[in-house]
């Protein structure tokens, strides 16, 4: 039982460490804003096609 619990803790530690490495890399290279720059035109195109109920 102790060995099973220890293996689960090691796997959990690896997952948390991997998550930290991925998020730190995204932060360090500013990849979140670069991804936003790629996705924004697609979202704007979709949003502009929505029918409005109010007109200015």
C-alpha distance matrix in Angstrom:
0.0 3.8 5.4 5.1 6.3 8.6 10.0 10.8 12.5 14.4 15.6 16.7 18.4 20.2 21.3 22.7 24.4 25.9 27.2 28.7 30.4 31.9 33.2 34.6 36.3 37.8 39.0 40.4 42.4 43.4 42.1 41.7 45.5 46.3 44.3 46.1 49.4 48.6 47.5 50.1 53.1 51.3 50.4 53.9 55.4 53.3 54.1 57.8 58.0 56.8 59.6 60.6 61.9 63.7 66.2 67.7
3.8 0.0 3.8 5.4 5.2 6.1 8.7 10.0 10.6 12.3 14.4 15.3 16.4 18.4 20.1 21.0 22.4 24.3 25.7 26.8 28.5 30.3 31.6 32.6 34.5 36.2 37.2 38.4 40.6 41.7 40.7 40.5 44.2 45.1 43.3 45.2 48.4 47.9 47.0 49.5 52.6 51.0 50.1 53.6 55.3 53.4 54.0 57.7 58.2 57.1 60.0 60.8 62.2 63.8 66.2 67.5
5.4 3.8 0.0 3.8 5.5 5.0 6.2 8.7 9.9 10.5 12.4 14.2 15.2 16.6 18.5 20.0 20.9 22.5 24.4 25.7 26.9 28.7 30.3 31.3 32.9 34.7 36.0 37.0 39.0 40.3 39.1 39.2 43.0 43.5 41.8 43.9 47.0 46.2 45.5 48.3 51.2 49.6 49.0 52.5 54.0 52.3 53.1 56.8 57.2 56.3 59.3 60.3 61.9 63.6 65.9 67.2
5.1 5.4 3.8 0.0 3.8 5.4 5.2 6.4 8.7 10.0 10.8 12.4 14.3 15.5 16.7 18.5 20.0 21.2 22.7 24.5 25.9 27.2 28.8 30.2 31.8 33.3 34.7 36.0 37.8 38.9 37.5 37.3 41.1 41.7 39.7 41.7 44.9 44.0 43.0 45.8 48.7 46.9 46.2 49.8 51.2 49.3 50.2 53.9 54.1 53.2 56.2 57.2 58.8 60.5 62.9 64.4
6.3 5.2 5.5 3.8 0.0 3.8 5.5 5.2 6.3 8.7 10.0 10.5 12.3 14.3 15.4 16.5 18.3 19.9 21.1 22.5 24.3 25.8 27.0 28.4 30.3 31.7 32.8 34.2 36.3 37.2 36.0 35.7 39.4 40.3 38.4 40.2 43.5 42.9 41.9 44.5 47.5 45.9 45.0 48.5 50.2 48.2 48.9 52.6 53.0 51.9 54.9 55.7 57.2 58.7 61.2 62.5
8.6 6.1 5.0 5.4 3.8 0.0 3.8 5.4 5.1 6.2 8.7 9.8 10.5 12.4 14.3 15.3 16.3 18.3 19.9 20.9 22.4 24.3 25.7 26.7 28.5 30.3 31.3 32.4 34.6 35.8 34.8 34.8 38.5 39.2 37.7 39.7 42.8 42.3 41.6 44.2 47.3 45.9 45.2 48.6 50.3 48.6 49.4 53.0 53.6 52.7 55.8 56.6 58.3 59.7 61.9 63.1
10.0 8.7 6.2 5.2 5.5 3.8 0.0 3.8 5.4 5.1 6.2 8.6 9.8 10.6 12.4 14.3 15.2 16.4 18.4 19.9 21.0 22.6 24.4 25.6 26.9 28.7 30.2 31.2 33.1 34.3 33.0 33.1 36.9 37.4 35.6 37.8 40.9 40.1 39.4 42.3 45.1 43.6 43.1 46.6 48.1 46.5 47.4 51.0 51.5 50.8 53.9 55.0 56.8 58.3 60.5 61.8
10.8 10.0 8.7 6.4 5.2 5.4 3.8 0.0 3.8 5.4 5.1 6.1 8.5 9.9 10.6 12.3 14.1 15.2 16.5 18.3 19.9 21.1 22.5 24.1 25.7 27.1 28.5 30.0 31.8 32.7 31.3 31.0 34.8 35.5 33.6 35.5 38.7 38.0 37.1 39.8 42.7 41.1 40.4 43.9 45.5 43.7 44.5 48.1 48.6 47.7 50.8 51.7 53.4 55.0 57.2 58.5
12.5 10.6 9.9 8.7 6.3 5.1 5.4 3.8 0.0 3.8 5.4 5.0 6.1 8.6 9.8 10.5 12.1 14.1 15.2 16.3 18.2 19.9 21.0 22.2 24.1 25.7 26.7 28.0 30.2 31.2 30.2 30.0 33.7 34.6 33.0 34.9 38.1 37.7 36.9 39.4 42.6 41.2 40.4 43.8 45.6 44.0 44.6 48.2 48.9 48.0 51.1 51.9 53.5 54.9 57.1 58.1
14.4 12.3 10.5 10.0 8.7 6.2 5.1 5.4 3.8 0.0 3.8 5.4 5.0 6.2 8.7 9.9 10.4 12.1 14.2 15.2 16.3 18.3 19.9 20.8 22.4 24.3 25.5 26.4 28.5 29.8 28.8 29.0 32.8 33.3 31.9 34.1 37.1 36.6 36.2 38.8 41.9 40.7 40.1 43.5 45.3 43.9 44.7 48.2 49.0 48.4 51.6 52.5 54.4 55.7 57.7 58.7
15.6 14.4 12.4 10.8 10.0 8.7 6.2 5.1 5.4 3.8 0.0 3.8 5.4 5.1 6.2 8.7 9.8 10.4 12.3 14.2 15.2 16.5 18.3 19.8 21.0 22.6 24.2 25.5 27.1 28.3 26.8 26.9 30.7 31.1 29.4 31.6 34.7 33.9 33.3 36.1 39.0 37.6 37.1 40.6 42.2 40.7 41.7 45.2 45.8 45.2 48.5 49.5 51.5 52.9 54.9 56.1
16.7 15.3 14.2 12.4 10.5 9.8 8.6 6.1 5.0 5.4 3.8 0.0 3.8 5.4 5.1 6.2 8.5 9.8 10.5 12.3 14.2 15.4 16.5 18.1 20.0 21.2 22.4 24.0 26.0 26.7 25.5 25.2 28.9 29.8 28.1 29.9 33.2 32.7 31.9 34.4 37.6 36.3 35.5 38.8 40.7 39.1 39.7 43.3 44.1 43.3 46.5 47.3 49.1 50.4 52.5 53.6
18.4 16.4 15.2 14.3 12.3 10.5 9.8 8.5 6.1 5.0 5.4 3.8 0.0 3.8 5.5 5.2 6.0 8.5 9.8 10.5 12.2 14.2 15.4 16.2 18.2 20.0 20.9 22.0 24.3 25.4 24.6 24.6 28.3 29.1 27.9 29.9 32.9 32.7 32.3 34.8 37.9 37.0 36.3 39.5 41.5 40.3 40.8 44.3 45.4 44.7 48.0 48.7 50.6 51.7 53.6 54.4
20.2 18.4 16.6 15.5 14.3 12.4 10.6 9.9 8.6 6.2 5.1 5.4 3.8 0.0 3.8 5.5 5.0 6.0 8.5 9.7 10.4 12.2 14.1 15.1 16.3 18.3 19.8 20.7 22.4 23.8 22.7 23.2 26.9 27.3 25.9 28.3 31.1 30.7 30.5 33.2 36.2 35.1 34.8 38.1 39.9 38.8 39.7 43.0 44.0 43.7 47.0 48.0 50.1 51.3 53.0 53.9
21.3 20.1 18.5 16.7 15.4 14.3 12.4 10.6 9.8 8.7 6.2 5.1 5.5 3.8 0.0 3.8 5.5 5.1 6.1 8.6 9.9 10.6 12.2 14.1 15.4 16.6 18.3 19.8 21.3 22.2 20.8 20.7 24.5 25.1 23.4 25.6 28.6 28.0 27.5 30.2 33.2 32.0 31.5 34.9 36.6 35.4 36.2 39.6 40.5 40.1 43.4 44.4 46.4 47.7 49.5 50.5
22.7 21.0 20.0 18.5 16.5 15.3 14.3 12.3 10.5 9.9 8.7 6.2 5.2 5.5 3.8 0.0 3.8 5.4 5.0 6.2 8.7 10.0 10.6 12.0 14.2 15.4 16.3 18.0 20.1 20.7 19.9 19.6 23.3 24.3 23.0 24.8 27.9 27.9 27.4 29.7 33.0 32.1 31.3 34.5 36.6 35.4 35.9 39.3 40.5 39.9 43.2 43.8 45.8 46.8 48.6 49.4
24.4 22.4 20.9 20.0 18.3 16.3 15.2 14.1 12.1 10.4 9.8 8.5 6.0 5.0 5.5 3.8 0.0 3.8 5.4 5.0 6.2 8.7 10.0 10.4 12.2 14.3 15.2 16.1 18.3 19.6 19.0 19.4 23.0 23.7 22.8 25.0 27.8 27.8 27.8 30.2 33.4 32.8 32.3 35.4 37.5 36.7 37.2 40.5 41.9 41.6 45.0 45.6 47.8 48.6 50.2 50.8
25.9 24.3 22.5 21.2 19.9 18.3 16.4 15.2 14.1 12.1 10.4 9.8 8.5 6.0 5.1 5.4 3.8 0.0 3.8 5.4 5.1 6.2 8.6 9.8 10.6 12.4 14.2 15.2 16.7 18.0 16.8 17.4 21.1 21.3 20.2 22.7 25.3 25.0 25.0 27.7 30.7 29.9 29.8 32.9 34.8 34.0 34.9 38.1 39.3 39.2 42.7 43.6 45.9 46.9 48.4 49.1
27.2 25.7 24.4 22.7 21.1 19.9 18.4 16.5 15.2 14.2 12.3 10.5 9.8 8.5 6.1 5.0 5.4 3.8 0.0 3.8 5.5 5.2 6.1 8.4 9.9 10.7 12.2 14.1 15.7 16.2 15.0 14.9 18.6 19.4 18.1 20.1 23.1 23.0 22.7 25.1 28.3 27.5 27.0 30.1 32.2 31.3 31.9 35.2 36.5 36.2 39.6 40.3 42.6 43.5 45.1 45.8
28.7 26.8 25.7 24.5 22.5 20.9 19.9 18.3 16.3 15.2 14.2 12.3 10.5 9.7 8.6 6.2 5.0 5.4 3.8 0.0 3.8 5.5 5.2 5.9 8.4 9.8 10.4 11.8 14.2 15.0 14.6 14.8 18.3 19.3 18.7 20.6 23.4 23.8 23.8 25.9 29.2 29.0 28.4 31.2 33.5 32.9 33.3 36.4 38.1 37.8 41.2 41.6 43.9 44.5 45.9 46.4
30.4 28.5 26.9 25.9 24.3 22.4 21.0 19.9 18.2 16.3 15.2 14.2 12.2 10.4 9.9 8.7 6.2 5.1 5.5 3.8 0.0 3.8 5.6 5.2 6.1 8.6 9.9 10.3 12.2 13.8 13.3 14.4 17.8 18.2 17.8 20.3 22.6 22.8 23.4 25.7 28.8 28.6 28.5 31.3 33.4 33.1 33.8 36.8 38.4 38.5 42.0 42.7 45.2 45.8 47.0 47.3
31.9 30.3 28.7 27.2 25.8 24.3 22.6 21.1 19.9 18.3 16.5 15.4 14.2 12.2 10.6 10.0 8.7 6.2 5.2 5.5 3.8 0.0 3.8 5.5 5.2 6.3 8.7 9.9 10.9 11.9 10.6 11.5 15.0 15.2 14.4 17.0 19.4 19.3 19.8 22.3 25.2 25.0 24.9 27.8 29.8 29.5 30.3 33.2 34.8 35.0 38.5 39.3 41.9 42.6 43.8 44.3
33.2 31.6 30.3 28.8 27.0 25.7 24.4 22.5 21.0 19.9 18.3 16.5 15.4 14.1 12.2 10.6 10.0 8.6 6.1 5.2 5.6 3.8 0.0 3.8 5.4 5.0 6.2 8.6 10.1 10.2 9.6 9.5 13.1 14.1 13.6 15.4 18.1 18.7 18.9 20.8 24.1 24.1 23.6 26.2 28.7 28.3 28.7 31.7 33.5 33.5 36.9 37.4 39.8 40.3 41.5 41.8
34.6 32.6 31.3 30.2 28.4 26.7 25.6 24.1 22.2 20.8 19.8 18.1 16.2 15.1 14.1 12.0 10.4 9.8 8.4 5.9 5.2 5.5 3.8 0.0 3.8 5.4 5.0 5.9 8.6 9.6 10.1 11.0 13.9 14.9 15.3 17.2 19.4 20.3 21.1 22.8 26.0 26.5 26.1 28.4 31.0 31.0 31.2 34.0 36.1 36.2 39.6 40.0 42.5 42.7 43.7 43.7
36.3 34.5 32.9 31.8 30.3 28.5 26.9 25.7 24.1 22.4 21.0 20.0 18.2 16.3 15.4 14.2 12.2 10.6 9.9 8.4 6.1 5.2 5.4 3.8 0.0 3.8 5.4 5.1 6.1 8.1 8.0 10.0 12.8 12.9 13.4 15.9 17.7 18.2 19.5 21.5 24.4 24.9 25.0 27.4 29.6 29.9 30.5 33.1 35.1 35.6 39.2 39.8 42.5 42.8 43.6 43.7
37.8 36.2 34.7 33.3 31.7 30.3 28.7 27.1 25.7 24.3 22.6 21.2 20.0 18.3 16.6 15.4 14.3 12.4 10.7 9.8 8.6 6.3 5.0 5.4 3.8 0.0 3.8 5.6 5.6 5.7 4.9 6.2 9.3 9.7 10.0 12.2 14.3 15.0 16.0 17.9 20.9 21.4 21.4 23.7 26.0 26.3 26.8 29.4 31.5 31.9 35.5 36.0 38.7 39.0 39.8 39.9
39.0 37.2 36.0 34.7 32.8 31.3 30.2 28.5 26.7 25.5 24.2 22.4 20.9 19.8 18.3 16.3 15.2 14.2 12.2 10.4 9.9 8.7 6.2 5.0 5.4 3.8 0.0 3.8 5.6 5.0 6.6 7.2 9.4 10.9 11.9 13.3 15.2 16.8 17.7 18.9 22.2 23.1 22.7 24.6 27.4 27.8 27.8 30.3 32.7 33.0 36.3 36.5 39.1 39.0 39.8 39.6
40.4 38.4 37.0 36.0 34.2 32.4 31.2 30.0 28.0 26.4 25.5 24.0 22.0 20.7 19.8 18.0 16.1 15.2 14.1 11.8 10.3 9.9 8.6 5.9 5.1 5.6 3.8 0.0 3.8 5.6 7.9 9.8 11.3 12.0 13.8 15.6 16.8 18.3 19.9 21.1 24.1 25.3 25.3 27.0 29.6 30.4 30.5 32.8 35.3 35.8 39.2 39.4 42.2 42.0 42.5 42.2
42.4 40.6 39.0 37.8 36.3 34.6 33.1 31.8 30.2 28.5 27.1 26.0 24.3 22.4 21.3 20.1 18.3 16.7 15.7 14.2 12.2 10.9 10.1 8.6 6.1 5.6 5.6 3.8 0.0 3.8 5.4 8.5 9.4 9.1 11.3 13.5 14.1 15.3 17.4 18.8 21.4 22.7 23.2 24.8 27.2 28.2 28.6 30.7 33.1 34.0 37.5 37.9 40.9 40.8 41.1 40.8
43.4 41.7 40.3 38.9 37.2 35.8 34.3 32.7 31.2 29.8 28.3 26.7 25.4 23.8 22.2 20.7 19.6 18.0 16.2 15.0 13.8 11.9 10.2 9.6 8.1 5.7 5.0 5.6 3.8 0.0 3.8 5.5 5.9 6.7 9.0 10.4 11.3 13.1 14.8 15.8 18.6 20.1 20.2 21.6 24.3 25.2 25.4 27.5 30.0 30.8 34.2 34.4 37.3 37.1 37.4 37.1
42.1 40.7 39.1 37.5 36.0 34.8 33.0 31.3 30.2 28.8 26.8 25.5 24.6 22.7 20.8 19.9 19.0 16.8 15.0 14.6 13.3 10.6 9.6 10.1 8.0 4.9 6.6 7.9 5.4 3.8 0.0 3.8 5.5 4.9 6.0 8.4 9.7 10.6 12.2 13.9 16.7 17.6 18.0 19.9 22.2 23.0 23.5 25.8 28.0 28.8 32.4 33.0 36.0 36.2 36.6 36.6
41.7 40.5 39.2 37.3 35.7 34.8 33.1 31.0 30.0 29.0 26.9 25.2 24.6 23.2 20.7 19.6 19.4 17.4 14.9 14.8 14.4 11.5 9.5 11.0 10.0 6.2 7.2 9.8 8.5 5.5 3.8 0.0 3.8 5.5 5.2 6.2 8.7 10.1 10.6 11.9 15.1 15.9 15.6 17.6 20.2 20.6 20.8 23.3 25.6 26.1 29.6 30.0 32.8 33.0 33.6 33.8
45.5 44.2 43.0 41.1 39.4 38.5 36.9 34.8 33.7 32.8 30.7 28.9 28.3 26.9 24.5 23.3 23.0 21.1 18.6 18.3 17.8 15.0 13.1 13.9 12.8 9.3 9.4 11.3 9.4 5.9 5.5 3.8 0.0 3.8 5.4 4.8 6.1 8.7 9.8 10.0 13.1 14.8 14.5 15.8 18.6 19.6 19.5 21.6 24.2 25.0 28.3 28.6 31.5 31.4 31.6 31.4
46.3 45.1 43.5 41.7 40.3 39.2 37.4 35.5 34.6 33.3 31.1 29.8 29.1 27.3 25.1 24.3 23.7 21.3 19.4 19.3 18.2 15.2 14.1 14.9 12.9 9.7 10.9 12.0 9.1 6.7 4.9 5.5 3.8 0.0 3.8 5.4 5.1 6.5 8.9 10.0 12.3 13.9 14.6 16.0 18.2 19.5 20.1 21.9 24.3 25.5 29.0 29.7 32.9 32.9 33.0 32.9
44.3 43.3 41.8 39.7 38.4 37.7 35.6 33.6 33.0 31.9 29.4 28.1 27.9 25.9 23.4 23.0 22.8 20.2 18.1 18.7 17.8 14.4 13.6 15.3 13.4 10.0 11.9 13.8 11.3 9.0 6.0 5.2 5.4 3.8 0.0 3.8 5.4 5.1 6.2 8.5 11.1 11.6 12.2 14.4 16.3 17.1 18.0 20.2 22.2 23.3 26.9 27.8 31.0 31.4 31.8 32.2
46.1 45.2 43.9 41.7 40.2 39.7 37.8 35.5 34.9 34.1 31.6 29.9 29.9 28.3 25.6 24.8 25.0 22.7 20.1 20.6 20.3 17.0 15.4 17.2 15.9 12.2 13.3 15.6 13.5 10.4 8.4 6.2 4.8 5.4 3.8 0.0 3.8 5.3 5.1 5.7 9.0 10.1 9.8 11.5 14.1 14.9 15.2 17.4 19.7 20.6 24.1 24.7 27.8 28.0 28.3 28.6
49.4 48.4 47.0 44.9 43.5 42.8 40.9 38.7 38.1 37.1 34.7 33.2 32.9 31.1 28.6 27.9 27.8 25.3 23.1 23.4 22.6 19.4 18.1 19.4 17.7 14.3 15.2 16.8 14.1 11.3 9.7 8.7 6.1 5.1 5.4 3.8 0.0 3.8 5.7 5.4 7.5 9.7 10.4 11.1 13.4 15.1 15.6 17.0 19.6 21.0 24.5 25.1 28.4 28.4 28.3 28.3
48.6 47.9 46.2 44.0 42.9 42.3 40.1 38.0 37.7 36.6 33.9 32.7 32.7 30.7 28.0 27.9 27.8 25.0 23.0 23.8 22.8 19.3 18.7 20.3 18.2 15.0 16.8 18.3 15.3 13.1 10.6 10.1 8.7 6.5 5.1 5.3 3.8 0.0 3.8 5.8 6.8 7.8 9.6 11.1 12.4 13.9 15.3 16.9 18.7 20.5 24.1 25.3 28.8 29.2 29.2 29.6
47.5 47.0 45.5 43.0 41.9 41.6 39.4 37.1 36.9 36.2 33.3 31.9 32.3 30.5 27.5 27.4 27.8 25.0 22.7 23.8 23.4 19.8 18.9 21.1 19.5 16.0 17.7 19.9 17.4 14.8 12.2 10.6 9.8 8.9 6.2 5.1 5.7 3.8 0.0 3.8 5.7 5.4 6.3 8.7 10.2 11.0 12.3 14.4 16.1 17.4 21.1 22.4 25.7 26.4 26.7 27.5
50.1 49.5 48.3 45.8 44.5 44.2 42.3 39.8 39.4 38.8 36.1 34.4 34.8 33.2 30.2 29.7 30.2 27.7 25.1 25.9 25.7 22.3 20.8 22.8 21.5 17.9 18.9 21.1 18.8 15.8 13.9 11.9 10.0 10.0 8.5 5.7 5.4 5.8 3.8 0.0 3.8 5.4 5.1 6.0 8.6 9.9 10.2 11.9 14.3 15.6 19.1 19.9 23.3 23.6 23.6 24.1
53.1 52.6 51.2 48.7 47.5 47.3 45.1 42.7 42.6 41.9 39.0 37.6 37.9 36.2 33.2 33.0 33.4 30.7 28.3 29.2 28.8 25.2 24.1 26.0 24.4 20.9 22.2 24.1 21.4 18.6 16.7 15.1 13.1 12.3 11.1 9.0 7.5 6.8 5.7 3.8 0.0 3.8 5.4 5.0 6.1 8.6 9.7 10.4 12.6 14.7 18.1 19.3 22.9 23.3 22.9 23.4
51.3 51.0 49.6 46.9 45.9 45.9 43.6 41.1 41.2 40.7 37.6 36.3 37.0 35.1 32.0 32.1 32.8 29.9 27.5 29.0 28.6 25.0 24.1 26.5 24.9 21.4 23.1 25.3 22.7 20.1 17.6 15.9 14.8 13.9 11.6 10.1 9.7 7.8 5.4 5.4 3.8 0.0 3.8 5.5 5.2 6.4 8.6 10.1 11.2 13.2 16.8 18.6 22.2 23.2 23.2 24.3
50.4 50.1 49.0 46.2 45.0 45.2 43.1 40.4 40.4 40.1 37.1 35.5 36.3 34.8 31.5 31.3 32.3 29.8 27.0 28.4 28.5 24.9 23.6 26.1 25.0 21.4 22.7 25.3 23.2 20.2 18.0 15.6 14.5 14.6 12.2 9.8 10.4 9.6 6.3 5.1 5.4 3.8 0.0 3.8 5.4 5.1 6.0 8.5 10.1 11.1 14.8 16.1 19.5 20.4 20.9 22.0
53.9 53.6 52.5 49.8 48.5 48.6 46.6 43.9 43.8 43.5 40.6 38.8 39.5 38.1 34.9 34.5 35.4 32.9 30.1 31.2 31.3 27.8 26.2 28.4 27.4 23.7 24.6 27.0 24.8 21.6 19.9 17.6 15.8 16.0 14.4 11.5 11.1 11.1 8.7 6.0 5.0 5.5 3.8 0.0 3.8 5.4 5.0 5.9 8.6 10.1 13.4 14.4 18.0 18.4 18.2 19.1
55.4 55.3 54.0 51.2 50.2 50.3 48.1 45.5 45.6 45.3 42.2 40.7 41.5 39.9 36.6 36.6 37.5 34.8 32.2 33.5 33.4 29.8 28.7 31.0 29.6 26.0 27.4 29.6 27.2 24.3 22.2 20.2 18.6 18.2 16.3 14.1 13.4 12.4 10.2 8.6 6.1 5.2 5.4 3.8 0.0 3.8 5.5 5.3 6.6 9.3 12.5 14.4 18.1 18.9 18.6 19.9
53.3 53.4 52.3 49.3 48.2 48.6 46.5 43.7 44.0 43.9 40.7 39.1 40.3 38.8 35.4 35.4 36.7 34.0 31.3 32.9 33.1 29.5 28.3 31.0 29.9 26.3 27.8 30.4 28.2 25.2 23.0 20.6 19.6 19.5 17.1 14.9 15.1 13.9 11.0 9.9 8.6 6.4 5.1 5.4 3.8 0.0 3.8 5.5 5.4 7.0 10.6 12.8 16.4 17.9 18.3 20.1
54.1 54.0 53.1 50.2 48.9 49.4 47.4 44.5 44.6 44.7 41.7 39.7 40.8 39.7 36.2 35.9 37.2 34.9 31.9 33.3 33.8 30.3 28.7 31.2 30.5 26.8 27.8 30.5 28.6 25.4 23.5 20.8 19.5 20.1 18.0 15.2 15.6 15.3 12.3 10.2 9.7 8.6 6.0 5.0 5.5 3.8 0.0 3.8 5.4 5.5 8.9 10.1 13.6 14.7 15.2 16.9
57.8 57.7 56.8 53.9 52.6 53.0 51.0 48.1 48.2 48.2 45.2 43.3 44.3 43.0 39.6 39.3 40.5 38.1 35.2 36.4 36.8 33.2 31.7 34.0 33.1 29.4 30.3 32.8 30.7 27.5 25.8 23.3 21.6 21.9 20.2 17.4 17.0 16.9 14.4 11.9 10.4 10.1 8.5 5.9 5.3 5.5 3.8 0.0 3.8 5.6 8.1 9.3 13.1 13.7 13.4 14.9
58.0 58.2 57.2 54.1 53.0 53.6 51.5 48.6 48.9 49.0 45.8 44.1 45.4 44.0 40.5 40.5 41.9 39.3 36.5 38.1 38.4 34.8 33.5 36.1 35.1 31.5 32.7 35.3 33.1 30.0 28.0 25.6 24.2 24.3 22.2 19.7 19.6 18.7 16.1 14.3 12.6 11.2 10.1 8.6 6.6 5.4 5.4 3.8 0.0 3.8 6.4 9.0 12.7 14.2 14.2 16.5
56.8 57.1 56.3 53.2 51.9 52.7 50.8 47.7 48.0 48.4 45.2 43.3 44.7 43.7 40.1 39.9 41.6 39.2 36.2 37.8 38.5 35.0 33.5 36.2 35.6 31.9 33.0 35.8 34.0 30.8 28.8 26.1 25.0 25.5 23.3 20.6 21.0 20.5 17.4 15.6 14.7 13.2 11.1 10.1 9.3 7.0 5.5 5.6 3.8 0.0 3.8 6.3 9.7 11.8 12.7 15.4
59.6 60.0 59.3 56.2 54.9 55.8 53.9 50.8 51.1 51.6 48.5 46.5 48.0 47.0 43.4 43.2 45.0 42.7 39.6 41.2 42.0 38.5 36.9 39.6 39.2 35.5 36.3 39.2 37.5 34.2 32.4 29.6 28.3 29.0 26.9 24.1 24.5 24.1 21.1 19.1 18.1 16.8 14.8 13.4 12.5 10.6 8.9 8.1 6.4 3.8 0.0 3.8 6.7 9.2 10.2 13.5
60.6 60.8 60.3 57.2 55.7 56.6 55.0 51.7 51.9 52.5 49.5 47.3 48.7 48.0 44.4 43.8 45.6 43.6 40.3 41.6 42.7 39.3 37.4 40.0 39.8 36.0 36.5 39.4 37.9 34.4 33.0 30.0 28.6 29.7 27.8 24.7 25.1 25.3 22.4 19.9 19.3 18.6 16.1 14.4 14.4 12.8 10.1 9.3 9.0 6.3 3.8 0.0 3.8 5.5 7.0 10.3
61.9 62.2 61.9 58.8 57.2 58.3 56.8 53.4 53.5 54.4 51.5 49.1 50.6 50.1 46.4 45.8 47.8 45.9 42.6 43.9 45.2 41.9 39.8 42.5 42.5 38.7 39.1 42.2 40.9 37.3 36.0 32.8 31.5 32.9 31.0 27.8 28.4 28.8 25.7 23.3 22.9 22.2 19.5 18.0 18.1 16.4 13.6 13.1 12.7 9.7 6.7 3.8 0.0 3.8 6.7 10.2
63.7 63.8 63.6 60.5 58.7 59.7 58.3 55.0 54.9 55.7 52.9 50.4 51.7 51.3 47.7 46.8 48.6 46.9 43.5 44.5 45.8 42.6 40.3 42.7 42.8 39.0 39.0 42.0 40.8 37.1 36.2 33.0 31.4 32.9 31.4 28.0 28.4 29.2 26.4 23.6 23.3 23.2 20.4 18.4 18.9 17.9 14.7 13.7 14.2 11.8 9.2 5.5 3.8 0.0 3.8 6.7
66.2 66.2 65.9 62.9 61.2 61.9 60.5 57.2 57.1 57.7 54.9 52.5 53.6 53.0 49.5 48.6 50.2 48.4 45.1 45.9 47.0 43.8 41.5 43.7 43.6 39.8 39.8 42.5 41.1 37.4 36.6 33.6 31.6 33.0 31.8 28.3 28.3 29.2 26.7 23.6 22.9 23.2 20.9 18.2 18.6 18.3 15.2 13.4 14.2 12.7 10.2 7.0 6.7 3.8 0.0 3.8
67.7 67.5 67.2 64.4 62.5 63.1 61.8 58.5 58.1 58.7 56.1 53.6 54.4 53.9 50.5 49.4 50.8 49.1 45.8 46.4 47.3 44.3 41.8 43.7 43.7 39.9 39.6 42.2 40.8 37.1 36.6 33.8 31.4 32.9 32.2 28.6 28.3 29.6 27.5 24.1 23.4 24.3 22.0 19.1 19.9 20.1 16.9 14.9 16.5 15.4 13.5 10.3 10.2 6.7 3.8 0.0
